[in-house]
């Protein structure tokens, strides 16, 4: 596949697992543990897709999503423990391309990533 994914999540164990799974499926992995340097990283690295948690230290994922949408059109998939209807709707209304609640199946996330990337290519 050869795409670059930026994972923004403060859960080290989840990021390691997800990074191993996605790199094994052809993705190059970038990772941030908080939302403070997302815009700088997007400019410097130009990832193809973002996986974004809502509950981040410093700046929450919804605020990060708003910032991303001001300047970028790249796909963003919310991956978060906040999975009730209201949270999903707000995330999608703010510009997320998809929303997957935790716990999740990495294979499902990979399938959703491929679908979102297919829609823009």
Biopython code that builds the backbone (N, CA, C, O; Angstrom):
import numpy as np
from Bio.PDB.StructureBuilder import StructureBuilder

atoms = [
    (1, "UNK", "N", (0.825, -1.189, 0.000)),
    (1, "UNK", "CA", (0.000, 0.000, 0.000)),
    (1, "UNK", "C", (0.875, 1.262, 0.000)),
    (1, "UNK", "O", (0.642, 2.163, -0.806)),
    (2, "UNK", "N", (1.879, 1.343, 0.890)),
    (2, "UNK", "CA", (2.832, 2.429, 0.860)),
    (2, "UNK", "C", (2.341, 3.764, 1.374)),
    (2, "UNK", "O", (3.004, 4.774, 1.139)),
    (3, "UNK", "N", (1.228, 3.824, 2.053)),
    (3, "UNK", "CA", (0.713, 5.075, 2.602)),
    (3, "UNK", "C", (1.289, 5.328, 3.995)),
    (3, "UNK", "O", (1.721, 4.407, 4.688)),
    (4, "UNK", "N", (1.282, 6.595, 4.379)),
    (4, "UNK", "CA", (1.730, 6.989, 5.705)),
    (4, "UNK", "C", (0.526, 7.327, 6.560)),
    (4, "UNK", "O", (-0.357, 8.074, 6.140)),
    (5, "UNK", "N", (0.497, 6.767, 7.771)),
    (5, "UNK", "CA", (-0.580, 7.039, 8.719)),
    (5, "UNK", "C", (0.001, 7.747, 9.935)),
    (5, "UNK", "O", (1.041, 7.355, 10.465)),
    (6, "UNK", "N", (-0.693, 8.797, 10.366)),
    (6, "UNK", "CA", (-0.338, 9.488, 11.603)),
    (6, "UNK", "C", (-1.325, 9.045, 12.670)),
    (6, "UNK", "O", (-2.521, 9.320, 12.571)),
    (7, "UNK", "N", (-0.822, 8.359, 13.692)),
    (7, "UNK", "CA", (-1.644, 7.908, 14.812)),
    (7, "UNK", "C", (-1.466, 8.915, 15.941)),
    (7, "UNK", "O", (-0.350, 9.149, 16.404)),
    (8, "UNK", "N", (-2.568, 9.506, 16.379)),
    (8, "UNK", "CA", (-2.526, 10.481, 17.474)),
    (8, "UNK", "C", (-3.308, 9.881, 18.632)),
    (8, "UNK", "O", (-4.537, 9.927, 18.659)),
    (9, "UNK", "N", (-2.579, 9.320, 19.586)),
    (9, "UNK", "CA", (-3.181, 8.630, 20.730)),
    (9, "UNK", "C", (-2.136, 8.552, 21.835)),
    (9, "UNK", "O", (-0.955, 8.341, 21.560)),
    (10, "UNK", "N", (-2.563, 8.720, 23.080)),
    (10, "UNK", "CA", (-1.607, 8.688, 24.190)),
    (10, "UNK", "C", (-1.443, 7.304, 24.815)),
    (10, "UNK", "O", (-0.697, 7.152, 25.782)),
    (11, "UNK", "N", (-2.119, 6.309, 24.286)),
    (11, "UNK", "CA", (-2.032, 4.939, 24.794)),
    (11, "UNK", "C", (-0.870, 4.215, 24.107)),
    (11, "UNK", "O", (-0.994, 3.774, 22.964)),
    (12, "UNK", "N", (0.259, 4.096, 24.812)),
    (12, "UNK", "CA", (1.460, 3.490, 24.229)),
    (12, "UNK", "C", (1.237, 2.059, 23.757)),
    (12, "UNK", "O", (1.678, 1.683, 22.671)),
    (13, "UNK", "N", (0.555, 1.263, 24.571)),
    (13, "UNK", "CA", (0.333, -0.139, 24.227)),
    (13, "UNK", "C", (-0.508, -0.260, 22.954)),
    (13, "UNK", "O", (-0.187, -1.046, 22.062)),
    (14, "UNK", "N", (-1.574, 0.516, 22.878)),
    (14, "UNK", "CA", (-2.427, 0.489, 21.693)),
    (14, "UNK", "C", (-1.654, 0.942, 20.463)),
    (14, "UNK", "O", (-1.768, 0.330, 19.401)),
    (15, "UNK", "N", (-0.876, 1.999, 20.594)),
    (15, "UNK", "CA", (-0.115, 2.520, 19.458)),
    (15, "UNK", "C", (0.914, 1.514, 18.961)),
    (15, "UNK", "O", (1.120, 1.375, 17.756)),
    (16, "UNK", "N", (1.552, 0.819, 19.879)),
    (16, "UNK", "CA", (2.526, -0.200, 19.479)),
    (16, "UNK", "C", (1.834, -1.328, 18.716)),
    (16, "UNK", "O", (2.295, -1.737, 17.651)),
    (17, "UNK", "N", (0.733, -1.825, 19.263)),
    (17, "UNK", "CA", (-0.024, -2.892, 18.608)),
    (17, "UNK", "C", (-0.525, -2.448, 17.235)),
    (17, "UNK", "O", (-0.364, -3.157, 16.242)),
    (18, "UNK", "N", (-1.124, -1.282, 17.198)),
    (18, "UNK", "CA", (-1.658, -0.764, 15.944)),
    (18, "UNK", "C", (-0.540, -0.496, 14.936)),
    (18, "UNK", "O", (-0.678, -0.792, 13.750)),
    (19, "UNK", "N", (0.559, 0.065, 15.418)),
    (19, "UNK", "CA", (1.699, 0.323, 14.544)),
    (19, "UNK", "C", (2.255, -0.940, 13.921)),
    (19, "UNK", "O", (2.575, -0.964, 12.732)),
    (20, "UNK", "N", (2.372, -1.997, 14.724)),
    (20, "UNK", "CA", (2.865, -3.277, 14.202)),
    (20, "UNK", "C", (1.908, -3.848, 13.158)),
    (20, "UNK", "O", (2.333, -4.332, 12.109)),
    (21, "UNK", "N", (0.613, -3.785, 13.461)),
    (21, "UNK", "CA", (-0.375, -4.333, 12.532)),
    (21, "UNK", "C", (-0.367, -3.564, 11.213)),
    (21, "UNK", "O", (-0.325, -4.163, 10.139)),
    (22, "UNK", "N", (-0.406, -2.242, 11.299)),
    (22, "UNK", "CA", (-0.484, -1.434, 10.082)),
    (22, "UNK", "C", (0.822, -1.459, 9.291)),
    (22, "UNK", "O", (0.788, -1.478, 8.060)),
    (23, "UNK", "N", (1.965, -1.458, 9.964)),
    (23, "UNK", "CA", (3.228, -1.543, 9.235)),
    (23, "UNK", "C", (3.357, -2.900, 8.551)),
    (23, "UNK", "O", (3.938, -2.998, 7.471)),
    (24, "UNK", "N", (2.819, -3.945, 9.175)),
    (24, "UNK", "CA", (2.794, -5.263, 8.548)),
    (24, "UNK", "C", (1.886, -5.324, 7.332)),
    (24, "UNK", "O", (1.964, -6.258, 6.533)),
    (25, "UNK", "N", (1.021, -4.321, 7.196)),
    (25, "UNK", "CA", (0.126, -4.225, 6.042)),
    (25, "UNK", "C", (0.527, -3.078, 5.113)),
    (25, "UNK", "O", (-0.292, -2.573, 4.346)),
    (26, "UNK", "N", (1.783, -2.678, 5.191)),
    (26, "UNK", "CA", (2.324, -1.748, 4.213)),
    (26, "UNK", "C", (2.277, -0.271, 4.551)),
    (26, "UNK", "O", (2.659, 0.548, 3.716)),
    (27, "UNK", "N", (1.831, 0.101, 5.723)),
    (27, "UNK", "CA", (1.789, 1.511, 6.101)),
    (27, "UNK", "C", (3.089, 1.932, 6.780)),
    (27, "UNK", "O", (3.699, 1.161, 7.521)),
    (28, "UNK", "N", (3.496, 3.158, 6.514)),
    (28, "UNK", "CA", (4.567, 3.805, 7.273)),
    (28, "UNK", "C", (3.875, 4.503, 8.441)),
    (28, "UNK", "O", (2.858, 5.168, 8.245)),
    (29, "UNK", "N", (4.414, 4.360, 9.657)),
    (29, "UNK", "CA", (3.750, 4.838, 10.870)),
    (29, "UNK", "C", (4.437, 6.083, 11.427)),
    (29, "UNK", "O", (5.655, 6.114, 11.604)),
    (30, "UNK", "N", (3.634, 7.099, 11.698)),
    (30, "UNK", "CA", (4.051, 8.264, 12.474)),
    (30, "UNK", "C", (3.161, 8.272, 13.708)),
    (30, "UNK", "O", (2.017, 7.819, 13.652)),
    (31, "UNK", "N", (3.680, 8.787, 14.830)),
    (31, "UNK", "CA", (2.869, 8.761, 16.040)),
    (31, "UNK", "C", (3.085, 10.012, 16.881)),
    (31, "UNK", "O", (4.210, 10.479, 17.058)),
    (32, "UNK", "N", (1.988, 10.537, 17.390)),
    (32, "UNK", "CA", (2.012, 11.624, 18.361)),
    (32, "UNK", "C", (1.192, 11.194, 19.564)),
    (32, "UNK", "O", (0.167, 10.528, 19.418)),
    (33, "UNK", "N", (1.646, 11.578, 20.762)),
    (33, "UNK", "CA", (0.947, 11.190, 21.990)),
    (33, "UNK", "C", (0.031, 12.297, 22.514)),
    (33, "UNK", "O", (-0.678, 12.097, 23.500)),
    (34, "UNK", "N", (0.041, 13.459, 21.864)),
    (34, "UNK", "CA", (-0.862, 14.539, 22.252)),
    (34, "UNK", "C", (-1.172, 15.384, 21.016)),
    (34, "UNK", "O", (-0.611, 15.165, 19.943)),
    (35, "UNK", "N", (-2.064, 16.344, 21.184)),
    (35, "UNK", "CA", (-2.496, 17.128, 20.036)),
    (35, "UNK", "C", (-1.741, 18.413, 19.805)),
    (35, "UNK", "O", (-2.088, 19.168, 18.897)),
    (36, "UNK", "N", (-0.722, 18.688, 20.595)),
    (36, "UNK", "CA", (-0.076, 19.998, 20.539)),
    (36, "UNK", "C", (0.744, 20.258, 19.280)),
    (36, "UNK", "O", (0.844, 21.407, 18.850)),
    (37, "UNK", "N", (1.327, 19.235, 18.681)),
    (37, "UNK", "CA", (2.192, 19.466, 17.518)),
    (37, "UNK", "C", (1.645, 18.838, 16.234)),
    (37, "UNK", "O", (2.401, 18.565, 15.302)),
    (38, "UNK", "N", (0.351, 18.614, 16.191)),
    (38, "UNK", "CA", (-0.251, 17.962, 15.018)),
    (38, "UNK", "C", (-0.043, 18.777, 13.745)),
    (38, "UNK", "O", (0.389, 18.234, 12.728)),
    (39, "UNK", "N", (-0.340, 20.054, 13.789)),
    (39, "UNK", "CA", (-0.262, 20.861, 12.572)),
    (39, "UNK", "C", (1.178, 20.937, 12.047)),
    (39, "UNK", "O", (1.407, 20.892, 10.838)),
    (40, "UNK", "N", (2.121, 21.051, 12.945)),
    (40, "UNK", "CA", (3.531, 21.066, 12.559)),
    (40, "UNK", "C", (3.921, 19.736, 11.908)),
    (40, "UNK", "O", (4.627, 19.715, 10.900)),
    (41, "UNK", "N", (3.457, 18.634, 12.491)),
    (41, "UNK", "CA", (3.759, 17.314, 11.952)),
    (41, "UNK", "C", (3.098, 17.115, 10.589)),
    (41, "UNK", "O", (3.713, 16.556, 9.681)),
    (42, "UNK", "N", (1.848, 17.569, 10.435)),
    (42, "UNK", "CA", (1.173, 17.439, 9.140)),
    (42, "UNK", "C", (1.925, 18.183, 8.044)),
    (42, "UNK", "O", (2.041, 17.690, 6.922)),
    (43, "UNK", "N", (2.428, 19.351, 8.361)),
    (43, "UNK", "CA", (3.176, 20.126, 7.371)),
    (43, "UNK", "C", (4.513, 19.484, 7.025)),
    (43, "UNK", "O", (4.923, 19.470, 5.865)),
    (44, "UNK", "N", (5.187, 18.955, 8.036)),
    (44, "UNK", "CA", (6.516, 18.379, 7.825)),
    (44, "UNK", "C", (6.477, 16.998, 7.190)),
    (44, "UNK", "O", (7.348, 16.665, 6.387)),
    (45, "UNK", "N", (5.495, 16.199, 7.533)),
    (45, "UNK", "CA", (5.480, 14.784, 7.135)),
    (45, "UNK", "C", (4.478, 14.433, 6.042)),
    (45, "UNK", "O", (4.678, 13.437, 5.346)),
    (46, "UNK", "N", (3.424, 15.196, 5.864)),
    (46, "UNK", "CA", (2.376, 14.955, 4.860)),
    (46, "UNK", "C", (1.828, 13.524, 4.874)),
    (46, "UNK", "O", (1.925, 12.824, 3.866)),
    (47, "UNK", "N", (1.256, 13.079, 5.993)),
    (47, "UNK", "CA", (0.677, 11.728, 6.011)),
    (47, "UNK", "C", (-0.528, 11.640, 5.078)),
    (47, "UNK", "O", (-1.104, 12.654, 4.686)),
    (48, "UNK", "N", (-0.893, 10.413, 4.733)),
    (48, "UNK", "CA", (-2.033, 10.177, 3.855)),
    (48, "UNK", "C", (-3.345, 10.061, 4.622)),
    (48, "UNK", "O", (-4.417, 10.290, 4.061)),
    (49, "UNK", "N", (-3.262, 9.706, 5.906)),
    (49, "UNK", "CA", (-4.446, 9.489, 6.720)),
    (49, "UNK", "C", (-4.073, 9.695, 8.192)),
    (49, "UNK", "O", (-2.928, 9.481, 8.588)),
    (50, "UNK", "N", (-5.053, 10.112, 8.990)),
    (50, "UNK", "CA", (-4.854, 10.325, 10.420)),
    (50, "UNK", "C", (-5.814, 9.438, 11.199)),
    (50, "UNK", "O", (-6.999, 9.354, 10.874)),
    (51, "UNK", "N", (-5.295, 8.778, 12.227)),
    (51, "UNK", "CA", (-6.113, 8.047, 13.200)),
    (51, "UNK", "C", (-6.047, 8.886, 14.476)),
    (51, "UNK", "O", (-4.963, 9.116, 15.013)),
    (52, "UNK", "N", (-7.208, 9.345, 14.963)),
    (52, "UNK", "CA", (-7.232, 10.352, 16.017)),
    (52, "UNK", "C", (-8.117, 9.934, 17.186)),
    (52, "UNK", "O", (-9.284, 9.584, 17.011)),
    (53, "UNK", "N", (-7.539, 9.979, 18.375)),
    (53, "UNK", "CA", (-8.280, 9.747, 19.611)),
    (53, "UNK", "C", (-8.882, 11.074, 20.072)),
    (53, "UNK", "O", (-8.352, 12.139, 19.756)),
    (54, "UNK", "N", (-9.976, 11.012, 20.813)),
    (54, "UNK", "CA", (-10.574, 12.239, 21.352)),
    (54, "UNK", "C", (-9.894, 12.643, 22.653)),
    (54, "UNK", "O", (-9.545, 13.809, 22.841)),
    (55, "UNK", "N", (-9.707, 11.685, 23.545)),
    (55, "UNK", "CA", (-9.195, 12.009, 24.876)),
    (55, "UNK", "C", (-7.670, 12.042, 24.865)),
    (55, "UNK", "O", (-7.006, 11.029, 25.085)),
    (56, "UNK", "N", (-7.136, 13.229, 24.604)),
    (56, "UNK", "CA", (-5.696, 13.447, 24.534)),
    (56, "UNK", "C", (-5.283, 14.441, 25.610)),
    (56, "UNK", "O", (-6.076, 15.300, 25.995)),
    (57, "UNK", "N", (-4.057, 14.337, 26.097)),
    (57, "UNK", "CA", (-3.581, 15.350, 27.045)),
    (57, "UNK", "C", (-3.381, 16.691, 26.332)),
    (57, "UNK", "O", (-2.997, 16.737, 25.163)),
    (58, "UNK", "N", (-3.641, 17.751, 27.043)),
    (58, "UNK", "CA", (-3.431, 19.084, 26.487)),
    (58, "UNK", "C", (-4.580, 19.560, 25.630)),
    (58, "UNK", "O", (-5.409, 20.344, 26.091)),
    (59, "UNK", "N", (-4.648, 19.108, 24.404)),
    (59, "UNK", "CA", (-5.671, 19.522, 23.451)),
    (59, "UNK", "C", (-6.463, 18.285, 23.035)),
    (59, "UNK", "O", (-5.882, 17.306, 22.567)),
    (60, "UNK", "N", (-7.781, 18.323, 23.200)),
    (60, "UNK", "CA", (-8.563, 17.119, 22.892)),
    (60, "UNK", "C", (-8.680, 16.911, 21.380)),
    (60, "UNK", "O", (-8.449, 17.821, 20.584)),
    (61, "UNK", "N", (-9.043, 15.691, 21.021)),
    (61, "UNK", "CA", (-9.095, 15.296, 19.625)),
    (61, "UNK", "C", (-10.099, 16.063, 18.789)),
    (61, "UNK", "O", (-9.884, 16.249, 17.592)),
    (62, "UNK", "N", (-11.188, 16.513, 19.387)),
    (62, "UNK", "CA", (-12.163, 17.285, 18.619)),
    (62, "UNK", "C", (-11.587, 18.644, 18.224)),
    (62, "UNK", "O", (-11.825, 19.125, 17.116)),
    (63, "UNK", "N", (-10.838, 19.252, 19.123)),
    (63, "UNK", "CA", (-10.170, 20.517, 18.797)),
    (63, "UNK", "C", (-9.107, 20.283, 17.725)),
    (63, "UNK", "O", (-8.955, 21.089, 16.808)),
    (64, "UNK", "N", (-8.379, 19.184, 17.843)),
    (64, "UNK", "CA", (-7.377, 18.825, 16.834)),
    (64, "UNK", "C", (-8.055, 18.619, 15.481)),
    (64, "UNK", "O", (-7.550, 19.081, 14.458)),
    (65, "UNK", "N", (-9.187, 17.934, 15.473)),
    (65, "UNK", "CA", (-9.926, 17.699, 14.227)),
    (65, "UNK", "C", (-10.327, 19.022, 13.585)),
    (65, "UNK", "O", (-10.194, 19.177, 12.371)),
    (66, "UNK", "N", (-10.811, 19.973, 14.368)),
    (66, "UNK", "CA", (-11.176, 21.292, 13.834)),
    (66, "UNK", "C", (-9.963, 21.965, 13.188)),
    (66, "UNK", "O", (-10.076, 22.547, 12.109)),
    (67, "UNK", "N", (-8.815, 21.887, 13.842)),
    (67, "UNK", "CA", (-7.592, 22.481, 13.292)),
    (67, "UNK", "C", (-7.189, 21.816, 11.985)),
    (67, "UNK", "O", (-6.824, 22.486, 11.019)),
    (68, "UNK", "N", (-7.258, 20.486, 11.966)),
    (68, "UNK", "CA", (-6.905, 19.758, 10.746)),
    (68, "UNK", "C", (-7.819, 20.194, 9.601)),
    (68, "UNK", "O", (-7.346, 20.454, 8.495)),
    (69, "UNK", "N", (-9.106, 20.273, 9.858)),
    (69, "UNK", "CA", (-10.070, 20.607, 8.811)),
    (69, "UNK", "C", (-9.936, 22.035, 8.289)),
    (69, "UNK", "O", (-10.344, 22.318, 7.163)),
    (70, "UNK", "N", (-9.372, 22.934, 9.090)),
    (70, "UNK", "CA", (-9.165, 24.309, 8.621)),
    (70, "UNK", "C", (-8.165, 24.365, 7.467)),
    (70, "UNK", "O", (-8.279, 25.215, 6.584)),
    (71, "UNK", "N", (-7.185, 23.457, 7.475)),
    (71, "UNK", "CA", (-6.088, 23.544, 6.500)),
    (71, "UNK", "C", (-5.875, 22.312, 5.631)),
    (71, "UNK", "O", (-5.129, 22.374, 4.655)),
    (72, "UNK", "N", (-6.516, 21.190, 5.966)),
    (72, "UNK", "CA", (-6.213, 19.940, 5.265)),
    (72, "UNK", "C", (-7.490, 19.176, 4.909)),
    (72, "UNK", "O", (-8.516, 19.296, 5.579)),
    (73, "UNK", "N", (-7.394, 18.393, 3.841)),
    (73, "UNK", "CA", (-8.517, 17.549, 3.428)),
    (73, "UNK", "C", (-8.218, 16.063, 3.588)),
    (73, "UNK", "O", (-9.024, 15.224, 3.185)),
    (74, "UNK", "N", (-7.062, 15.727, 4.176)),
    (74, "UNK", "CA", (-6.715, 14.320, 4.307)),
    (74, "UNK", "C", (-7.725, 13.589, 5.194)),
    (74, "UNK", "O", (-8.329, 14.198, 6.076)),
    (75, "UNK", "N", (-7.909, 12.296, 4.965)),
    (75, "UNK", "CA", (-8.888, 11.532, 5.748)),
    (75, "UNK", "C", (-8.500, 11.436, 7.223)),
    (75, "UNK", "O", (-7.328, 11.282, 7.567)),
    (76, "UNK", "N", (-9.513, 11.531, 8.080)),
    (76, "UNK", "CA", (-9.329, 11.388, 9.519)),
    (76, "UNK", "C", (-10.338, 10.363, 10.017)),
    (76, "UNK", "O", (-11.541, 10.502, 9.798)),
    (77, "UNK", "N", (-9.837, 9.340, 10.685)),
    (77, "UNK", "CA", (-10.697, 8.358, 11.334)),
    (77, "UNK", "C", (-10.553, 8.523, 12.832)),
    (77, "UNK", "O", (-9.450, 8.427, 13.371)),
    (78, "UNK", "N", (-11.664, 8.771, 13.502)),
    (78, "UNK", "CA", (-11.658, 8.869, 14.957)),
    (78, "UNK", "C", (-11.626, 7.448, 15.511)),
    (78, "UNK", "O", (-12.415, 6.599, 15.099)),
    (79, "UNK", "N", (-10.724, 7.196, 16.434)),
    (79, "UNK", "CA", (-10.609, 5.906, 17.112)),
    (79, "UNK", "C", (-10.561, 6.217, 18.595)),
    (79, "UNK", "O", (-9.528, 6.642, 19.112)),
    (80, "UNK", "N", (-11.683, 6.005, 19.287)),
    (80, "UNK", "CA", (-11.787, 6.527, 20.634)),
    (80, "UNK", "C", (-12.717, 5.712, 21.514)),
    (80, "UNK", "O", (-13.605, 5.013, 21.025)),
    (81, "UNK", "N", (-12.503, 5.812, 22.817)),
    (81, "UNK", "CA", (-13.371, 5.134, 23.780)),
    (81, "UNK", "C", (-14.712, 5.841, 23.917)),
    (81, "UNK", "O", (-15.653, 5.272, 24.469)),
    (82, "UNK", "N", (-14.813, 7.060, 23.429)),
    (82, "UNK", "CA", (-16.070, 7.800, 23.488)),
    (82, "UNK", "C", (-16.918, 7.377, 22.293)),
    (82, "UNK", "O", (-16.834, 7.966, 21.216)),
    (83, "UNK", "N", (-17.733, 6.351, 22.502)),
    (83, "UNK", "CA", (-18.417, 5.747, 21.372)),
    (83, "UNK", "C", (-19.928, 5.856, 21.373)),
    (83, "UNK", "O", (-20.587, 5.184, 20.580)),
    (84, "UNK", "N", (-20.507, 6.693, 22.249)),
    (84, "UNK", "CA", (-21.971, 6.776, 22.207)),
    (84, "UNK", "C", (-22.417, 7.576, 20.983)),
    (84, "UNK", "O", (-21.604, 8.212, 20.313)),
    (85, "UNK", "N", (-23.702, 7.535, 20.706)),
    (85, "UNK", "CA", (-24.241, 8.168, 19.496)),
    (85, "UNK", "C", (-23.856, 9.636, 19.381)),
    (85, "UNK", "O", (-23.436, 10.089, 18.316)),
    (86, "UNK", "N", (-23.995, 10.368, 20.460)),
    (86, "UNK", "CA", (-23.704, 11.807, 20.427)),
    (86, "UNK", "C", (-22.251, 12.061, 20.062)),
    (86, "UNK", "O", (-21.966, 12.922, 19.229)),
    (87, "UNK", "N", (-21.323, 11.324, 20.673)),
    (87, "UNK", "CA", (-19.905, 11.505, 20.371)),
    (87, "UNK", "C", (-19.607, 11.193, 18.907)),
    (87, "UNK", "O", (-18.870, 11.929, 18.251)),
    (88, "UNK", "N", (-20.178, 10.106, 18.396)),
    (88, "UNK", "CA", (-19.950, 9.744, 16.990)),
    (88, "UNK", "C", (-20.498, 10.813, 16.053)),
    (88, "UNK", "O", (-19.839, 11.195, 15.086)),
    (89, "UNK", "N", (-21.699, 11.292, 16.340)),
    (89, "UNK", "CA", (-22.319, 12.306, 15.483)),
    (89, "UNK", "C", (-21.501, 13.595, 15.496)),
    (89, "UNK", "O", (-21.255, 14.180, 14.441)),
    (90, "UNK", "N", (-21.080, 14.042, 16.673)),
    (90, "UNK", "CA", (-20.275, 15.265, 16.771)),
    (90, "UNK", "C", (-18.974, 15.106, 15.993)),
    (90, "UNK", "O", (-18.580, 16.007, 15.252)),
    (91, "UNK", "N", (-18.306, 13.968, 16.155)),
    (91, "UNK", "CA", (-17.063, 13.736, 15.417)),
    (91, "UNK", "C", (-17.262, 13.797, 13.911)),
    (91, "UNK", "O", (-16.465, 14.405, 13.197)),
    (92, "UNK", "N", (-18.313, 13.174, 13.438)),
    (92, "UNK", "CA", (-18.594, 13.187, 12.002)),
    (92, "UNK", "C", (-19.003, 14.578, 11.529)),
    (92, "UNK", "O", (-18.608, 15.001, 10.442)),
    (93, "UNK", "N", (-19.785, 15.291, 12.328)),
    (93, "UNK", "CA", (-20.197, 16.652, 11.961)),
    (93, "UNK", "C", (-19.007, 17.610, 11.903)),
    (93, "UNK", "O", (-19.008, 18.555, 11.115)),
    (94, "UNK", "N", (-18.005, 17.371, 12.724)),
    (94, "UNK", "CA", (-16.818, 18.228, 12.722)),
    (94, "UNK", "C", (-15.850, 17.892, 11.592)),
    (94, "UNK", "O", (-14.867, 18.604, 11.385)),
    (95, "UNK", "N", (-16.122, 16.812, 10.859)),
    (95, "UNK", "CA", (-15.306, 16.520, 9.688)),
    (95, "UNK", "C", (-14.581, 15.201, 9.663)),
    (95, "UNK", "O", (-13.814, 14.946, 8.735)),
    (96, "UNK", "N", (-14.796, 14.340, 10.661)),
    (96, "UNK", "CA", (-14.175, 13.011, 10.606)),
    (96, "UNK", "C", (-14.762, 12.238, 9.424)),
    (96, "UNK", "O", (-15.947, 12.364, 9.115)),
    (97, "UNK", "N", (-13.936, 11.452, 8.783)),
    (97, "UNK", "CA", (-14.397, 10.636, 7.657)),
    (97, "UNK", "C", (-15.003, 9.326, 8.120)),
    (97, "UNK", "O", (-15.797, 8.717, 7.403)),
    (98, "UNK", "N", (-14.634, 8.890, 9.312)),
    (98, "UNK", "CA", (-15.186, 7.666, 9.892)),
    (98, "UNK", "C", (-14.943, 7.736, 11.386)),
    (98, "UNK", "O", (-14.161, 8.558, 11.864)),
    (99, "UNK", "N", (-15.621, 6.866, 12.119)),
    (99, "UNK", "CA", (-15.555, 6.899, 13.587)),
    (99, "UNK", "C", (-15.671, 5.464, 14.074)),
    (99, "UNK", "O", (-16.662, 4.787, 13.800)),
    (100, "UNK", "N", (-14.670, 5.009, 14.787)),
    (100, "UNK", "CA", (-14.649, 3.640, 15.280)),
    (100, "UNK", "C", (-14.412, 3.660, 16.787)),
    (100, "UNK", "O", (-13.380, 4.152, 17.245)),
    (101, "UNK", "N", (-15.364, 3.128, 17.567)),
    (101, "UNK", "CA", (-15.183, 3.124, 19.023)),
    (101, "UNK", "C", (-14.234, 2.014, 19.471)),
    (101, "UNK", "O", (-14.159, 0.953, 18.851)),
    (102, "UNK", "N", (-13.506, 2.283, 20.572)),
    (102, "UNK", "CA", (-12.668, 1.279, 21.231)),
    (102, "UNK", "C", (-13.556, 0.519, 22.201)),
    (102, "UNK", "O", (-14.503, 1.107, 22.723)),
    (103, "UNK", "N", (-13.306, -0.729, 22.465)),
    (103, "UNK", "CA", (-12.302, -1.578, 21.821)),
    (103, "UNK", "C", (-12.686, -1.851, 20.367)),
    (103, "UNK", "O", (-13.858, -1.783, 19.997)),
    (104, "UNK", "N", (-11.694, -2.156, 19.565)),
    (104, "UNK", "CA", (-11.901, -2.317, 18.132)),
    (104, "UNK", "C", (-11.079, -3.494, 17.631)),
    (104, "UNK", "O", (-10.180, -3.982, 18.315)),
    (105, "UNK", "N", (-11.401, -3.931, 16.442)),
    (105, "UNK", "CA", (-10.659, -4.979, 15.768)),
    (105, "UNK", "C", (-9.707, -4.299, 14.781)),
    (105, "UNK", "O", (-10.176, -3.582, 13.897)),
    (106, "UNK", "N", (-8.390, -4.494, 14.896)),
    (106, "UNK", "CA", (-7.452, -3.841, 13.967)),
    (106, "UNK", "C", (-7.759, -4.136, 12.499)),
    (106, "UNK", "O", (-7.526, -3.295, 11.630)),
    (107, "UNK", "N", (-8.274, -5.311, 12.233)),
    (107, "UNK", "CA", (-8.617, -5.644, 10.848)),
    (107, "UNK", "C", (-9.759, -4.770, 10.335)),
    (107, "UNK", "O", (-9.763, -4.367, 9.172)),
    (108, "UNK", "N", (-10.737, -4.476, 11.212)),
    (108, "UNK", "CA", (-11.827, -3.578, 10.813)),
    (108, "UNK", "C", (-11.297, -2.169, 10.560)),
    (108, "UNK", "O", (-11.679, -1.529, 9.580)),
    (109, "UNK", "N", (-10.418, -1.682, 11.437)),
    (109, "UNK", "CA", (-9.833, -0.362, 11.223)),
    (109, "UNK", "C", (-9.081, -0.330, 9.899)),
    (109, "UNK", "O", (-9.214, 0.627, 9.137)),
    (110, "UNK", "N", (-8.298, -1.356, 9.619)),
    (110, "UNK", "CA", (-7.556, -1.429, 8.359)),
    (110, "UNK", "C", (-8.512, -1.392, 7.165)),
    (110, "UNK", "O", (-8.247, -0.696, 6.184)),
    (111, "UNK", "N", (-9.610, -2.128, 7.239)),
    (111, "UNK", "CA", (-10.600, -2.136, 6.154)),
    (111, "UNK", "C", (-11.218, -0.746, 5.976)),
    (111, "UNK", "O", (-11.427, -0.298, 4.848)),
    (112, "UNK", "N", (-11.507, -0.074, 7.075)),
    (112, "UNK", "CA", (-12.072, 1.275, 6.997)),
    (112, "UNK", "C", (-11.054, 2.255, 6.415)),
    (112, "UNK", "O", (-11.414, 3.138, 5.636)),
    (113, "UNK", "N", (-9.784, 2.100, 6.792)),
    (113, "UNK", "CA", (-8.738, 2.950, 6.245)),
    (113, "UNK", "C", (-8.628, 2.768, 4.740)),
    (113, "UNK", "O", (-8.552, 3.749, 4.000)),
    (114, "UNK", "N", (-8.620, 1.531, 4.286)),
    (114, "UNK", "CA", (-8.537, 1.268, 2.845)),
    (114, "UNK", "C", (-9.733, 1.872, 2.113)),
    (114, "UNK", "O", (-9.577, 2.432, 1.028)),
    (115, "UNK", "N", (-10.930, 1.762, 2.703)),
    (115, "UNK", "CA", (-12.128, 2.309, 2.084)),
    (115, "UNK", "C", (-12.048, 3.836, 1.972)),
    (115, "UNK", "O", (-12.364, 4.406, 0.928)),
    (116, "UNK", "N", (-11.628, 4.480, 3.043)),
    (116, "UNK", "CA", (-11.519, 5.948, 3.024)),
    (116, "UNK", "C", (-10.447, 6.384, 2.030)),
    (116, "UNK", "O", (-10.650, 7.340, 1.280)),
    (117, "UNK", "N", (-9.324, 5.702, 2.019)),
    (117, "UNK", "CA", (-8.270, 6.055, 1.073)),
    (117, "UNK", "C", (-8.681, 5.782, -0.370)),
    (117, "UNK", "O", (-8.311, 6.534, -1.272)),
    (118, "UNK", "N", (-9.431, 4.728, -0.591)),
    (118, "UNK", "CA", (-9.918, 4.404, -1.933)),
    (118, "UNK", "C", (-10.838, 5.514, -2.440)),
    (118, "UNK", "O", (-10.824, 5.843, -3.626)),
    (119, "UNK", "N", (-11.635, 6.088, -1.542)),
    (119, "UNK", "CA", (-12.570, 7.150, -1.932)),
    (119, "UNK", "C", (-11.860, 8.415, -2.393)),
    (119, "UNK", "O", (-12.428, 9.188, -3.164)),
    (120, "UNK", "N", (-10.629, 8.645, -1.937)),
    (120, "UNK", "CA", (-9.939, 9.886, -2.323)),
    (120, "UNK", "C", (-8.929, 9.684, -3.447)),
    (120, "UNK", "O", (-8.402, 10.660, -3.981)),
    (121, "UNK", "N", (-8.655, 8.450, -3.809)),
    (121, "UNK", "CA", (-7.632, 8.214, -4.828)),
    (121, "UNK", "C", (-8.230, 8.114, -6.206)),
    (121, "UNK", "O", (-7.504, 7.917, -7.181)),
]
sb = StructureBuilder()
sb.init_structure("model")
sb.init_model(0)
sb.init_chain("A")
sb.init_seg("    ")
for serial, (resi, resn, name, xyz) in enumerate(atoms, 1):
    if name == "N":
        sb.init_residue(resn, " ", resi, " ")
    sb.init_atom(name, np.array(xyz, "f"), 0.0, 1.0, " ", f" {name:<3s}", serial, name[0])
structure = sb.get_structure()
